[in-house]
Amino acid sequence: MSSKNDETDAQQVWKSLAEAGLDEIALDEFPARIKAVKLVVMGRLSELLELKTGVQERDSAAYSLGTLKNLEATLQPDPSPAGRSKK
């Protein structure tokens, strides 16, 4: 059973993804796109650290960078022996 609120939330998520252009990215393109965004965020974070102002924006950029790194790690193949296929 799905409520109208759940449908609205799902629609909002898809709308956000579409506005960000993320619904059009092929899965194999995600690592490169994440890397590009990380570079932009790191550049902005560096600027904010030099200015020593904009604490909220600095915290937000740092949090975003952490989220991007987690997402990047999720998309990478598992390097553990259990994650490797046997030949």
C-alpha positions as CSV (number, residue, x, y, z in Angstrom):
1,M,0.0,0.0,0.0
2,S,1.4,3.3,-1.1
3,S,0.3,6.6,0.3
4,K,-0.1,9.8,-1.6
5,N,2.7,11.4,0.5
6,D,5.2,8.6,-0.6
7,E,4.3,9.2,-4.3
8,T,4.9,12.9,-3.8
9,D,8.3,12.3,-2.1
10,A,9.3,9.9,-4.9
11,Q,8.2,12.4,-7.5
12,Q,10.3,15.1,-5.8
13,V,13.3,12.9,-5.8
14,W,13.0,12.2,-9.5
15,K,12.4,15.9,-10.2
16,S,15.6,16.8,-8.2
17,L,17.6,14.1,-10.1
18,A,16.3,15.4,-13.5
19,E,17.0,19.0,-12.6
20,A,20.6,18.0,-11.7
21,G,20.9,16.0,-14.9
22,L,21.6,12.8,-12.9
23,D,18.8,10.8,-14.5
24,E,20.5,11.0,-17.9
25,I,24.0,9.8,-16.8
26,A,25.0,6.3,-17.8
27,L,26.2,4.2,-14.9
28,D,29.7,3.9,-16.4
29,E,29.9,7.8,-16.5
30,F,29.3,8.3,-12.8
31,P,32.9,7.8,-11.6
32,A,34.2,10.5,-14.0
33,R,31.3,12.9,-13.2
34,I,31.9,12.4,-9.4
35,K,35.6,13.1,-9.9
36,A,34.8,16.3,-11.8
37,V,32.4,17.5,-9.1
38,K,34.9,16.6,-6.4
39,L,37.5,18.9,-8.1
40,V,35.0,21.8,-8.1
41,V,34.1,21.3,-4.5
42,M,37.8,21.0,-3.4
43,G,38.5,24.2,-5.3
44,R,35.7,26.0,-3.6
45,L,36.6,24.6,-0.2
46,S,40.2,25.8,-0.7
47,E,38.9,29.3,-1.5
48,L,36.7,29.3,1.6
49,L,39.5,28.2,3.8
50,E,41.7,31.1,2.5
51,L,38.9,33.6,3.2
52,K,38.4,32.3,6.7
53,T,34.7,33.3,6.4
54,G,31.6,31.5,5.2
55,V,31.6,28.9,7.9
56,Q,28.3,27.4,6.9
57,E,29.3,27.2,3.2
58,R,32.7,25.7,4.2
59,D,31.0,23.1,6.4
60,S,28.5,22.3,3.6
61,A,31.3,21.9,1.0
62,A,33.2,19.6,3.3
63,Y,30.2,17.5,4.0
64,S,29.4,17.3,0.2
65,L,33.0,16.3,-0.4
66,G,32.7,13.5,2.1
67,T,29.4,12.4,0.5
68,L,31.0,12.3,-2.9
69,K,33.9,10.3,-1.6
70,N,31.5,7.8,-0.1
71,L,29.6,7.6,-3.3
72,E,32.8,7.1,-5.3
73,A,33.8,4.3,-3.0
74,T,30.5,2.6,-3.5
75,L,30.9,2.7,-7.2
76,Q,34.4,1.2,-7.2
77,P,34.8,-2.6,-7.4
78,D,35.3,-4.4,-4.2
79,P,39.1,-5.0,-3.8
80,S,38.7,-7.7,-1.2
81,P,39.3,-11.3,-2.1
82,A,35.6,-12.0,-1.5
83,G,34.7,-9.3,-4.1
84,R,37.0,-10.7,-6.8
85,S,35.7,-13.3,-9.2
86,K,37.5,-16.6,-9.3
87,K,38.9,-17.9,-12.7
